[in-house]
Amino acid sequence: LDQFVSHWVTHQVEVIQRRTRFRLREAEKQAHIYRGYVKALDMLDEVIALIRRSPDVDEAREGLIALLEIDEVQARAILDMQLRRLAALERQKIIDWLADLEAKIADLEDILASEVRQRLIVSQELAAIVDKFGNERRSQIIPADGDLSMEDLIPDEELVVTITRGGYAKRTRADLYRTQKRGGKGVRGATLRGDDVVQHFMATSNHHWLLFFTTAGRVYRTKAYNLPESSRDAKGGHVAGLLSFQPDESIAQVLAIRDYEQAPYLVLATRAGLVKKTKLTDYNSPRQAGVIAINFREDDDELIGAELVNAEDDILLVSRKAQSIRFRADDRQLRPMGRATSGVTGMKFRQGDSMLSMSVIRAEQVAAEAAAAAAAATVVDGSTSPDELADVVEQYVFTLTDGGFAKRSRISEYRLQSRGGLGVKAMKQDDDRGNLVGAFIVVEGDEVLAIKQSGQVTRSAIDEHLRPTGRDTKGVKFVGVTPADGVAQVARSVERAPEIEEAVEEAVEEAELDAVRTGSDPEDATIDDNGVSGGTSDAPDQTDAD
């Protein structure tokens, strides 16, 4: 609507300019002729005598030009007038008309020179239309059955939305993922360039909103059906062709929401350590050019994370120097603020440090793990079955340095603190291991993509390589690097390799059949990550690099 009004006003200003130029030309032509009339009236007797003695019009015209010092246009206008009408002209009336014309010319020139007057005329003419036609509508407009919007014509299908770190986005029907044939690791997703990887991968539907938060602190939105529809292995289209990003803006986070009542709050975090909690409904704006999500206090600050939260959830902040702080998202620790504000200090840093990531620990997850821990104590006396504990998916904080060292620690290792402190160590560091390049929450079975400075991408499963360790440990070698080719970025792999999952399922079925044939317990069979069944495996334990 803003763009429509802007274009309409611009068009009206152009109309006024063209109309004023036309009126100015006509007024100047008329004034020019009237100046000739004034000169003719000043020498009326000589003019009449010259006309009467001239044998033809051409000689009379040349004589008037010489006598009155006028041009051909003025002379022709005098000759076109009958002598009796010329004699009947009142000199003062002609002079008054000429004065009015010159005043009109000055006014028209002022309009052309003043953009303020042009816009004022637009306003005045619009007000005149309102005064003339702005009466109340007599017919009543009511919603009628069968009226359709454009969105009503689009089926609300289940989708998988994929957005890469480089800004390429696409939507793919969810059933294409279920029916896809097997393939090898690293070639199952989109065909990407260089070091680009899939960073956002979400299951949603056509009618859901996608919120794009940029590093510049703005948020843009679009419906999922506006993304280009592509096959699973296609790259998609760049979001710059869909959203009106400003120069030097890049995507910091993407959220998919059903509506703006899906969660009570949205939490944002910046590189300088600021956090802000705002009602999600405050971001419900139709502006295509985006709206301000957060104001920065420093020019070099940028947005690094955005998450939906409830007041009972916890927020975990991690810095590049491996400091971390966990605090509750309630109003006592983090009061709600307006959209165009800068927020409050979430974490303080030592010299040379900055915010790396923000994660949300859901209240339901904390409660489930606490309940499972309490129930585990009762397994020994038989009051609780081990099967009842299997439903709890334990979460871990995964950290990776640019030197290729990684670790995962249980979220229970990160105690609640008050917002605004230096926090506690998330990982022991030294010069050889480097600073953190990634920190996020994972579960068993997740995979991560580590991107080196050379653009090489390494994909590794967390449960294969990392056993849970304490929070204040150094971690183990996770990615092979060289001094000239360290880890630049890391992202959670949003697609677990489908051939692994299918192979595991087939191996489980085969193991059960073998157990039936041999009479052994199916629970004794083990499955490796290549989908091979066999006997109980005693894999060598991994030691910490402390």
C-alpha positions as CSV (number, residue, x, y, z in Angstrom):
1,L,0.0,0.0,0.0
2,D,2.9,2.4,0.8
3,Q,4.4,1.8,-2.6
4,F,1.1,2.2,-4.3
5,V,0.5,5.6,-2.7
6,S,4.1,6.7,-3.4
7,H,3.7,5.8,-7.1
8,W,0.3,7.5,-7.3
9,V,1.6,10.7,-5.8
10,T,4.6,10.6,-8.2
11,H,2.3,10.2,-11.1
12,Q,0.0,13.1,-10.0
13,V,3.1,15.4,-9.6
14,E,4.1,14.5,-13.2
15,V,0.5,15.3,-14.4
16,I,0.6,18.7,-12.6
17,Q,4.0,19.5,-14.1
18,R,2.8,18.7,-17.7
19,R,-0.5,20.6,-17.2
20,T,1.3,23.6,-15.8
21,R,3.8,23.7,-18.7
22,F,1.0,23.6,-21.2
23,R,-0.9,26.4,-19.4
24,L,2.3,28.5,-19.2
25,R,2.9,28.2,-22.9
26,E,-0.7,29.2,-23.7
27,A,-0.5,32.2,-21.3
28,E,2.8,33.4,-22.7
29,K,1.4,33.2,-26.3
30,Q,-1.7,35.3,-25.3
31,A,0.4,37.8,-23.3
32,H,2.7,38.2,-26.3
33,I,-0.3,39.1,-28.6
34,Y,-1.7,41.5,-26.0
35,R,1.6,43.4,-25.9
36,G,1.2,43.9,-29.6
37,Y,-2.3,45.2,-29.1
38,V,-1.0,47.7,-26.6
39,K,1.5,49.0,-29.1
40,A,-1.1,49.2,-31.8
41,L,-3.5,51.2,-29.6
42,D,-0.7,53.7,-28.8
43,M,-0.4,54.4,-32.5
44,L,-3.9,53.6,-33.6
45,D,-4.3,56.3,-36.4
46,E,-1.0,55.4,-38.0
47,V,-1.9,51.7,-37.9
48,I,-5.3,52.3,-39.5
49,A,-3.8,54.5,-42.2
50,L,-1.0,51.9,-42.9
51,I,-3.5,49.1,-43.3
52,R,-5.8,51.1,-45.7
53,R,-3.0,52.2,-48.0
54,S,-1.3,48.7,-48.2
55,P,-2.1,46.9,-51.5
56,D,-2.0,43.5,-49.9
57,V,-1.7,41.7,-46.5
58,D,2.0,40.9,-46.8
59,E,2.9,44.6,-47.3
60,A,0.6,45.6,-44.4
61,R,2.3,43.0,-42.2
62,E,5.7,44.2,-43.0
63,G,4.7,47.8,-42.4
64,L,3.3,47.0,-39.0
65,I,6.5,45.1,-38.0
66,A,8.5,48.2,-39.0
67,L,6.1,50.7,-37.5
68,L,5.4,49.1,-34.1
69,E,8.7,47.1,-33.7
70,I,6.7,43.9,-33.2
71,D,7.2,40.4,-34.6
72,E,5.2,38.5,-37.2
73,V,2.9,36.7,-34.8
74,Q,1.8,40.0,-33.2
75,A,1.4,41.7,-36.7
76,R,-0.7,38.8,-37.9
77,A,-3.0,39.0,-34.8
78,I,-3.5,42.7,-35.4
79,L,-4.4,42.2,-39.1
80,D,-6.8,39.3,-38.2
81,M,-8.9,41.8,-36.3
82,Q,-11.3,44.0,-38.2
83,L,-10.5,47.8,-38.2
84,R,-13.7,48.7,-36.4
85,R,-13.0,46.2,-33.7
86,L,-9.4,47.4,-33.4
87,A,-10.6,51.0,-33.0
88,A,-13.2,49.9,-30.4
89,L,-10.6,48.3,-28.2
90,E,-10.2,50.0,-24.8
91,R,-6.5,50.5,-24.0
92,Q,-6.9,50.2,-20.2
93,K,-8.9,47.0,-20.5
94,I,-6.1,45.5,-22.6
95,I,-3.5,46.6,-20.1
96,D,-5.5,45.0,-17.3
97,W,-5.8,41.8,-19.1
98,L,-2.1,41.8,-19.8
99,A,-1.3,42.4,-16.1
100,D,-3.5,39.4,-15.2
101,L,-1.8,37.2,-17.7
102,E,1.7,38.2,-16.4
103,A,0.6,37.5,-12.9
104,K,-0.7,34.1,-14.0
105,I,2.6,33.4,-15.8
106,A,4.6,34.2,-12.7
107,D,2.4,31.9,-10.6
108,L,2.8,29.0,-13.1
109,E,6.5,29.5,-13.1
110,D,6.5,29.3,-9.3
111,I,4.6,26.0,-9.4
112,L,7.1,24.5,-11.8
113,A,10.0,25.6,-9.6
114,S,8.5,24.4,-6.3
115,E,8.0,20.7,-5.5
116,V,6.2,21.7,-2.3
117,R,3.6,23.6,-4.3
118,Q,3.2,20.7,-6.6
119,R,2.5,18.3,-3.7
120,L,0.2,20.9,-2.1
121,I,-1.9,21.0,-5.3
122,V,-2.1,17.2,-5.3
123,S,-3.5,17.4,-1.7
124,Q,-5.9,20.2,-2.6
125,E,-7.3,18.4,-5.6
126,L,-7.7,15.2,-3.7
127,A,-9.5,17.1,-0.9
128,A,-11.8,18.6,-3.6
129,I,-12.6,15.1,-4.8
130,V,-13.4,14.0,-1.3
131,D,-15.6,17.0,-0.7
132,K,-17.5,16.3,-3.9
133,F,-17.7,12.5,-3.9
134,G,-16.9,11.5,-0.3
135,N,-20.5,10.8,0.8
136,E,-21.3,7.6,2.7
137,R,-21.7,4.5,0.6
138,R,-25.4,3.7,0.2
139,S,-24.9,0.0,-0.8
140,Q,-23.9,-2.4,1.9
141,I,-20.9,-4.6,1.3
142,I,-21.0,-7.9,3.2
143,P,-18.9,-11.1,2.9
144,A,-20.6,-13.6,0.6
145,D,-20.1,-17.3,0.3
146,G,-17.9,-18.2,-2.6
147,D,-15.6,-15.2,-2.5
148,L,-12.1,-16.4,-3.0
149,S,-8.7,-14.8,-2.4
150,M,-5.6,-15.8,-4.3
151,E,-4.4,-17.8,-1.3
152,D,-7.7,-19.8,-1.3
153,L,-6.7,-21.1,-4.7
154,I,-3.4,-22.4,-3.5
155,P,-3.6,-25.8,-1.7
156,D,-2.2,-25.9,1.8
157,E,0.2,-28.7,1.0
158,E,3.0,-29.9,3.3
159,L,6.3,-28.6,2.2
160,V,10.0,-28.8,2.9
161,V,11.6,-25.4,2.7
162,T,15.3,-25.2,2.1
163,I,17.5,-22.1,2.4
164,T,21.3,-22.1,2.0
165,R,23.9,-20.0,3.7
166,G,24.4,-18.2,0.3
167,G,20.7,-17.1,0.2
168,Y,19.2,-19.6,-2.2
169,A,15.7,-20.8,-1.3
170,K,13.2,-23.3,-2.6
171,R,10.1,-25.3,-1.6
172,T,9.7,-28.9,-2.3
173,R,6.6,-31.1,-1.7
174,A,7.1,-33.3,1.3
175,D,6.1,-36.4,-0.5
176,L,9.1,-36.1,-2.8
177,Y,11.4,-36.6,0.2
178,R,9.5,-39.7,1.3
179,T,9.6,-41.4,-2.2
180,Q,13.2,-40.4,-3.1
181,K,15.5,-43.2,-4.2
182,R,18.7,-44.0,-2.3
183,G,21.9,-42.1,-2.9
184,G,25.3,-41.4,-1.4
185,K,26.2,-39.0,1.2
186,G,26.6,-35.4,0.1
187,V,24.7,-35.7,-3.2
188,R,21.2,-36.1,-1.9
189,G,20.4,-32.5,-1.4
190,A,20.6,-29.4,-3.5
191,T,23.4,-28.9,-6.0
192,L,25.3,-25.9,-4.5
193,R,28.3,-23.8,-5.4
194,G,31.6,-23.8,-3.6
195,D,31.3,-23.6,0.2
196,D,27.5,-23.0,0.2
197,V,25.6,-25.4,2.4
198,V,22.0,-25.8,3.5
199,Q,21.5,-23.8,6.6
200,H,17.7,-23.7,7.1
201,F,15.6,-26.8,6.5
202,M,12.0,-26.8,7.8
203,A,8.9,-28.7,7.4
204,T,6.0,-26.3,6.9
205,S,3.0,-25.8,4.6
206,N,2.1,-23.5,1.7
207,H,0.1,-21.0,3.9
208,H,2.7,-20.6,6.7
209,W,4.6,-17.4,7.1
210,L,8.4,-17.4,6.6
211,L,10.2,-14.7,8.6
212,F,13.7,-13.7,7.3
213,F,15.8,-12.0,9.9
214,T,18.9,-10.3,8.5
215,T,22.2,-9.3,10.0
216,A,21.2,-5.6,9.6
217,G,18.5,-6.1,12.2
218,R,15.5,-6.1,9.8
219,V,12.8,-8.8,9.3
220,Y,11.0,-9.6,6.1
221,R,8.2,-12.0,5.6
222,T,6.5,-13.9,2.8
223,K,4.2,-16.9,2.5
224,A,5.9,-20.2,1.8
225,Y,4.1,-20.6,-1.5
226,N,5.9,-17.5,-2.8
227,L,9.2,-19.4,-2.8
228,P,10.2,-21.1,-6.1
229,E,9.0,-24.7,-6.3
230,S,11.9,-27.0,-7.1
231,S,12.9,-30.6,-7.0
232,R,14.9,-32.0,-4.2
233,D,18.3,-31.7,-5.9
234,A,17.7,-28.2,-7.4
235,K,19.4,-25.2,-6.0
236,G,16.3,-22.9,-6.0
237,G,16.2,-19.1,-6.5
238,H,17.9,-16.4,-4.6
239,V,15.8,-14.6,-2.0
240,A,17.0,-11.2,-3.3
241,G,14.6,-11.7,-6.2
242,L,11.7,-12.3,-3.8
243,L,12.4,-9.9,-0.9
244,S,13.5,-6.3,-1.0
245,F,16.8,-6.7,0.9
246,Q,18.9,-3.6,1.5
247,P,22.6,-3.6,0.4
248,D,25.0,-5.7,2.4
249,E,22.1,-7.6,4.2
250,S,22.4,-11.4,4.6
251,I,20.2,-13.9,6.3
252,A,20.8,-14.5,10.0
253,Q,17.8,-16.7,10.8
254,V,14.6,-17.9,9.2
255,L,11.5,-18.9,11.2
256,A,8.3,-20.6,9.9
257,I,5.2,-19.7,11.8
258,R,1.5,-20.6,11.3
259,D,0.4,-17.2,12.6
260,Y,1.6,-14.5,15.0
261,E,-0.1,-16.2,17.9
262,Q,2.0,-19.3,17.6
263,A,4.4,-18.2,20.4
264,P,4.1,-15.3,22.8
265,Y,7.6,-13.9,22.3
266,L,10.5,-13.5,19.9
267,V,14.1,-13.3,21.3
268,L,16.9,-11.6,19.3
269,A,20.6,-11.6,20.0
270,T,23.4,-9.4,18.5
271,R,27.2,-9.8,18.0
272,A,27.8,-7.2,20.8
273,G,26.0,-9.3,23.4
274,L,22.6,-7.6,23.4
275,V,19.4,-9.6,23.7
276,K,15.8,-8.5,23.3
277,K,12.4,-10.1,24.0
278,T,9.5,-8.7,22.0
279,K,5.9,-9.9,21.5
280,L,5.7,-11.8,18.3
281,T,2.6,-9.9,17.3
282,D,4.6,-6.7,17.1
283,Y,6.3,-8.0,14.0
284,N,2.9,-8.5,12.1
285,S,3.5,-5.9,9.5
286,P,2.6,-6.0,5.7
287,R,5.5,-3.8,4.7
288,Q,7.2,-5.4,1.8
289,A,10.4,-3.5,2.5
290,G,10.7,-5.1,5.9
291,V,10.5,-3.7,9.4
292,I,13.1,-3.0,12.0
293,A,13.6,-6.0,14.3
294,I,16.2,-4.4,16.6
295,N,18.2,-1.2,16.8
296,F,21.9,-1.5,17.2
297,R,23.9,0.6,19.7
298,E,27.1,0.3,17.7
299,D,27.6,0.7,13.9
300,D,29.5,-2.6,13.6
301,D,27.0,-4.7,15.5
302,E,24.9,-7.3,13.7
303,L,22.1,-9.7,14.4
304,I,23.2,-13.3,15.0
305,G,20.1,-15.2,16.1
306,A,16.3,-15.1,16.4
307,E,14.1,-17.7,18.2
308,L,10.5,-18.1,19.4
309,V,10.3,-18.5,23.1
310,N,7.9,-18.9,26.1
311,A,8.6,-17.2,29.4
312,E,9.4,-20.7,30.9
313,D,12.2,-21.4,28.4
314,D,15.9,-20.9,28.9
315,I,18.2,-19.0,26.7
316,L,21.8,-20.1,26.1
317,L,24.4,-17.7,24.8
318,V,27.9,-18.8,23.6
319,S,30.8,-16.5,22.7
320,R,33.7,-17.0,20.3
321,K,36.1,-17.4,23.3
322,A,33.9,-20.3,24.6
323,Q,32.2,-18.4,27.3
324,S,28.5,-19.3,27.9
325,I,25.6,-18.1,30.0
326,R,22.2,-19.6,30.5
327,F,19.3,-17.6,31.9
328,R,15.5,-17.9,32.1
329,A,13.4,-16.0,29.5
330,D,10.9,-14.8,32.1
331,D,10.0,-11.2,32.6
332,R,12.2,-10.9,35.7
333,Q,15.3,-11.7,33.7
334,L,14.2,-10.4,30.3
335,R,11.3,-8.0,30.2
336,P,9.4,-7.5,27.0
337,M,10.4,-4.5,24.9
338,G,9.2,-2.7,21.8
339,R,10.2,-3.7,18.3
340,A,12.4,-0.7,17.5
341,T,14.6,-0.9,20.6
342,S,18.1,-2.1,21.2
343,G,17.5,-4.6,24.0
344,V,19.5,-5.2,27.1
345,T,22.9,-6.8,27.9
346,G,22.6,-10.6,27.7
347,M,26.3,-11.3,28.1
348,K,29.5,-9.4,28.8
349,F,32.8,-10.2,27.2
350,R,36.5,-10.0,27.8
351,Q,38.6,-8.1,25.4
352,G,38.5,-9.5,21.9
353,D,35.4,-11.7,22.5
354,S,32.0,-11.4,20.9
355,M,28.7,-13.3,20.7
356,L,28.7,-16.4,18.5
357,S,25.3,-18.0,18.9
358,M,22.0,-18.2,20.7
359,S,20.0,-21.3,21.5
360,V,16.7,-21.9,23.2
361,I,16.3,-24.7,25.7
362,R,12.6,-25.5,25.9
363,A,11.0,-25.8,29.3
364,E,9.4,-29.1,28.2
365,Q,12.9,-30.6,27.4
366,V,14.3,-29.5,30.8
367,A,11.3,-31.0,32.6
368,A,11.5,-34.3,30.6
369,E,15.2,-34.8,31.3
370,A,14.7,-34.0,35.0
371,A,11.9,-36.4,35.2
372,A,13.9,-39.1,33.4
373,A,16.9,-38.5,35.8
374,A,14.6,-39.0,38.8
375,A,13.0,-42.0,37.2
376,A,16.4,-43.6,36.5
377,A,17.0,-43.8,40.2
378,T,14.0,-46.1,40.6
379,V,15.0,-48.5,37.8
380,V,17.2,-50.4,40.2
381,D,14.3,-51.3,42.6
382,G,12.1,-52.3,39.6
383,S,9.4,-49.6,40.1
384,T,10.3,-48.1,36.7
385,S,10.9,-49.9,33.4
386,P,13.9,-49.0,31.3
387,D,11.6,-48.7,28.3
388,E,9.9,-45.7,30.0
389,L,13.1,-43.8,29.9
390,A,13.8,-44.4,26.2
391,D,11.3,-41.8,25.1
392,V,13.4,-38.9,26.4
393,V,15.7,-37.5,23.7
394,E,18.6,-36.0,25.6
395,Q,20.0,-32.8,24.3
396,Y,23.6,-31.6,24.1
397,V,25.5,-28.4,23.5
398,F,27.9,-29.0,20.5
399,T,30.9,-26.7,20.1
400,L,33.6,-26.7,17.4
401,T,36.8,-24.6,17.1
402,D,38.5,-23.3,13.9
403,G,41.3,-25.7,14.8
404,G,38.9,-28.7,14.2
405,F,38.3,-29.7,17.9
406,A,34.8,-30.4,19.0
407,K,32.9,-31.7,22.0
408,R,29.3,-32.1,23.2
409,S,28.1,-31.6,26.8
410,R,24.7,-32.2,28.4
411,I,22.6,-29.2,28.7
412,S,22.4,-29.9,32.5
413,E,26.1,-29.0,32.7
414,Y,25.1,-25.3,32.0
415,R,23.5,-24.0,35.2
416,L,21.0,-21.1,35.3
417,Q,22.6,-17.7,35.9
418,S,21.5,-14.1,35.9
419,R,21.6,-12.3,32.6
420,G,24.5,-9.8,31.9
421,G,27.4,-11.7,33.3
422,L,30.6,-13.2,31.8
423,G,29.2,-16.7,32.1
424,V,31.0,-20.0,32.5
425,K,33.4,-21.9,30.2
426,A,31.7,-23.9,27.4
427,M,35.1,-25.4,26.3
428,K,38.7,-25.2,27.3
429,Q,40.8,-23.3,24.8
430,D,44.4,-22.8,23.8
431,D,46.2,-21.2,20.9
432,D,46.4,-24.5,18.9
433,R,42.7,-25.2,19.1
434,G,41.6,-21.7,18.2
435,N,38.3,-19.9,18.8
436,L,34.8,-21.3,18.5
437,V,33.2,-21.2,15.0
438,G,29.9,-22.9,16.0
439,A,27.8,-23.7,19.1
440,F,24.3,-25.2,19.0
441,I,22.1,-27.8,20.5
442,V,22.1,-31.3,19.1
443,V,20.6,-34.7,19.8
444,E,21.8,-38.3,19.2
445,G,22.0,-39.0,15.5
446,D,22.5,-35.4,14.4
447,E,25.2,-34.7,11.8
448,V,27.2,-31.5,11.3
449,L,28.7,-29.9,8.2
450,A,32.1,-28.3,8.8
451,I,33.2,-25.9,6.1
452,K,36.9,-25.1,5.8
453,Q,38.4,-21.9,4.5
454,S,39.3,-23.7,1.2
455,G,35.6,-24.5,0.7
456,Q,35.9,-28.2,1.5
457,V,32.9,-29.6,3.4
458,T,33.2,-32.4,5.9
459,R,30.1,-34.2,7.1
460,S,30.3,-36.1,10.4
461,A,27.8,-37.8,12.7
462,I,28.0,-36.6,16.3
463,D,27.3,-39.9,18.0
464,E,30.0,-41.7,15.9
465,H,32.7,-39.3,16.9
466,L,31.9,-37.6,20.1
467,R,30.9,-39.1,23.5
468,P,29.4,-36.8,26.0
469,T,32.0,-35.0,28.1
470,G,32.0,-32.3,30.8
471,R,31.4,-28.7,30.0
472,D,35.0,-27.5,30.9
473,T,36.9,-29.9,28.7
474,K,39.0,-29.4,25.5
475,G,37.3,-31.8,23.2
476,V,38.8,-34.1,20.6
477,K,39.9,-33.8,17.0
478,F,36.8,-33.7,14.8
479,V,37.9,-32.1,11.5
480,G,41.3,-32.5,9.9
481,V,42.8,-29.0,9.3
482,T,46.1,-27.4,8.3
483,P,47.5,-24.1,9.5
484,A,46.4,-22.5,6.3
485,D,43.0,-24.2,6.0
486,G,41.1,-24.0,9.3
487,V,37.4,-24.5,9.9
488,A,35.5,-21.3,8.8
489,Q,31.9,-22.3,9.5
490,V,29.8,-25.1,10.9
491,A,26.1,-25.9,10.5
492,R,23.9,-28.7,11.7
493,S,23.1,-31.0,8.8
494,V,19.4,-30.6,8.4
495,E,19.0,-33.9,6.4
496,R,20.2,-37.1,7.9
497,A,21.5,-39.3,5.1
498,P,18.5,-41.3,3.9
499,E,20.6,-44.3,2.9
500,I,21.8,-44.7,6.5
501,E,18.2,-44.6,7.8
502,E,16.9,-47.1,5.3
503,A,19.9,-49.4,5.7
504,V,19.4,-49.3,9.5
505,E,15.7,-50.2,9.1
506,E,16.6,-53.1,6.7
507,A,19.3,-54.3,9.0
508,V,17.0,-54.3,12.0
509,E,14.5,-56.4,10.1
510,E,17.3,-58.8,9.0
511,A,18.6,-59.0,12.6
512,E,15.1,-59.9,13.9
513,L,14.8,-62.6,11.2
514,D,18.2,-64.1,12.1
515,A,17.2,-64.1,15.8
516,V,14.1,-66.0,15.0
517,R,16.1,-68.6,13.0
518,T,18.8,-69.0,15.6
519,G,16.6,-68.6,18.7
520,S,18.7,-65.8,20.1
521,D,17.4,-62.5,21.6
522,P,17.0,-59.8,18.9
523,E,18.1,-57.2,21.5
524,D,21.7,-58.7,21.3
525,A,22.1,-57.7,17.7
526,T,23.8,-54.4,17.0
527,I,23.7,-52.1,13.9
528,D,26.6,-50.0,12.8
529,D,26.2,-46.8,10.8
530,N,26.6,-48.6,7.5
531,G,23.5,-50.6,8.2
532,V,25.4,-53.9,8.9
533,S,24.0,-56.2,11.5
534,G,26.2,-58.3,13.8
535,G,27.0,-59.3,17.3
536,T,27.5,-57.1,20.2
537,S,30.2,-54.6,19.4
538,D,32.7,-53.2,22.0
539,A,33.8,-50.1,20.2
540,P,36.9,-48.5,21.7
541,D,36.0,-45.7,24.0
542,Q,37.1,-42.2,22.9
543,T,39.3,-40.3,25.3
544,D,39.2,-36.6,25.8
545,A,42.1,-34.6,24.5
546,D,42.7,-33.1,27.9
